[in-house]
Amino acid sequence: MDEIQQLVAQNEIRNLVAQYAQYTDDTRLEEWTALFVEDARMEAMGQQLEGRPALTEWITGVTSSLKLRHIMGGVTVTLDSATEAHGAADMVLLLAAEGSWVVAGAPRYVDRYVKTDVGWRFAERILEDRSAKA
């Protein structure tokens, strides 16, 4: 890959990370699920999820019981090849409580991405709980 192709790929992956947050917060669950490859793997809140059906069930449960806002930042992307990459994204997770937003956590996603016919997609997302507890 030349430098321009690398920059385009990194930008597309950063957009993927942003779409994940926005689709979750806006409960656009079909679009959210489509951000993952069919056999994607995710670890979140102590759960091991594999495949789109498991991901859809999980995100439906999360968004039906909580109103969230994901603030993503510190996104790093390393291209391993023209079709594979890995990276991480820091997040501030806000939770609606009594008409206000409160900080619910500040975890980090550790990701693996693959390029498909429809663009870059998540192959794996691991949510690391980076609690403030010492």
Sequence and secondary structure as in RCSB ss.txt:
>XXXX:A:sequence
MDEIQQLVAQNEIRNLVAQYAQYTDDTRLEEWTALFVEDARMEAMGQQLEGRPALTEWITGVTSSLKLRHIMGGV
TVTLDSATEAHGAADMVLLLAAEGSWVVAGAPRYVDRYVKTDVGWRFAERILEDRSAKA
>XXXX:A:secstr
  HHHHHHHHHHHHHHHHHHHHHHHTT HHHHHTTEEEEEEEEETTEEEESHHHHHHHHHHHHHH  EEEEEEEE
EEEESSSSEEEEEEEEEEEEEETTEEEEEE  EEEEEEEEETTEEEEEEEEEE   S  
